[in-house]
Amino acid sequence: MTALPVDSPPPPARGQREPLAIDVSTEGVRIALSRERVATIARTVLRAERVRNALLSITFLDEQAIARLNWEHLRHRGPTDVISFGLTREVDGAPVVGDIYIAPAIVRKNAREHGEAGRAELTRVVVHGVLHVLGHEHPEEGDRVNSPMWRRQESLVRRLLASPKP
């Protein structure tokens, strides 16, 4: 596993909030964006949602590893593009803590099927994962693209794709 702690600031001074700490790692898979850009996307979503204290890990996995997670935790068969776990919420100074797992091969496949650029689709999946960590939900079936979460996601994706890349 290759891990890159993107944010490694010193601990906050007494009375200050924790930073938005994002750890991005790969499991020997290629991703369409730099790990720094992935962290920037996640940080942008957190700030847009007014989260000031968070610890997130974003791990990129191969199809077999995400299929195992999908079965073990959600009892769904086969690989998926993203799985998110919101472990804690920002309450009384405690940080939002969450894990996001992404399968870039599935993201690329979905991008091709929808005629979307790979980087745009990966941006969308990172945004989607962070929103789920924060407690946003959408219907599993039916009209998920018209749900409040999906509309928020697409608004953030448009903003991120229009912003300059680091």
Beta strands, then each sheet from edge to edge (+ up, - down):
strand 1: 2-5
strand 2: 20-26
strand 3: 54-60
strand 4: 82-88
strand 5: 96-102
sheet 1: 1+ 2- 3- 5- 4+
end
